[in-house]
Amino acid sequence: MQKKLTRLLMLFIVLISFSSCSIIEGIFKAGVGVGIFIVVAVLAILIFIISKIFGRK
């Protein structure tokens, strides 16, 4: 009985670990997308500001 309970507990822990990993993976993928968007937005703003500064001459 003890051995069976231990095996079920180990299986439960493995299943929880895999689902946690997939959740973390989804969060990081979303984070990468948001990070790329922010970098592109900041670069666009910098190019806009530089073009306004040097465009007045």
VEXLOMI-569908 format. One record per residue (C-alpha): x, y, z; residue number from 1; residue in one letter. Coordinates in nm, 2 decimals. Layout:
[[X; Y; Z]; NUM; A];
...
# end
This chain:
[[0.00; 0.00; 0.00]; 1; M];
[[0.28; 0.24; 0.09]; 2; Q];
[[0.46; 0.17; -0.23]; 3; K];
[[0.15; 0.23; -0.44]; 4; K];
[[0.09; 0.56; -0.26]; 5; L];
[[0.45; 0.67; -0.32]; 6; T];
[[0.42; 0.59; -0.69]; 7; R];
[[0.09; 0.79; -0.72]; 8; L];
[[0.25; 1.08; -0.54]; 9; L];
[[0.55; 1.08; -0.77]; 10; M];
[[0.32; 1.06; -1.07]; 11; L];
[[0.12; 1.36; -0.94]; 12; F];
[[0.44; 1.56; -0.88]; 13; I];
[[0.56; 1.49; -1.24]; 14; V];
[[0.22; 1.59; -1.39]; 15; L];
[[0.22; 1.92; -1.19]; 16; I];
[[0.58; 1.99; -1.30]; 17; S];
[[0.50; 1.95; -1.67]; 18; F];
[[0.19; 2.17; -1.65]; 19; S];
[[0.39; 2.44; -1.46]; 20; S];
[[0.66; 2.43; -1.72]; 21; C];
[[0.42; 2.48; -2.00]; 22; S];
[[0.26; 2.78; -1.82]; 23; I];
[[0.60; 2.93; -1.76]; 24; I];
[[0.69; 2.88; -2.13]; 25; E];
[[0.37; 3.06; -2.23]; 26; G];
[[0.46; 3.35; -2.00]; 27; I];
[[0.81; 3.38; -2.14]; 28; F];
[[0.69; 3.37; -2.50]; 29; K];
[[0.44; 3.65; -2.43]; 30; A];
[[0.72; 3.84; -2.26]; 31; G];
[[0.95; 3.81; -2.56]; 32; V];
[[0.67; 3.94; -2.79]; 33; G];
[[0.60; 4.24; -2.56]; 34; V];
[[0.97; 4.31; -2.53]; 35; G];
[[1.02; 4.31; -2.90]; 36; I];
[[0.72; 4.55; -2.94]; 37; F];
[[0.86; 4.79; -2.68]; 38; I];
[[1.21; 4.79; -2.84]; 39; V];
[[1.06; 4.87; -3.18]; 40; V];
[[0.84; 5.14; -3.03]; 41; A];
[[1.13; 5.30; -2.86]; 42; V];
[[1.34; 5.29; -3.17]; 43; L];
[[1.06; 5.45; -3.37]; 44; A];
[[1.03; 5.73; -3.12]; 45; I];
[[1.40; 5.79; -3.12]; 46; L];
[[1.41; 5.80; -3.50]; 47; I];
[[1.11; 6.04; -3.50]; 48; F];
[[1.29; 6.27; -3.25]; 49; I];
[[1.62; 6.27; -3.43]; 50; I];
[[1.45; 6.34; -3.76]; 51; S];
[[1.27; 6.64; -3.61]; 52; K];
[[1.59; 6.78; -3.46]; 53; I];
[[1.79; 6.74; -3.78]; 54; F];
[[1.51; 6.82; -4.01]; 55; G];
[[1.48; 7.18; -3.89]; 56; R];
[[1.81; 7.29; -4.03]; 57; K];
# end
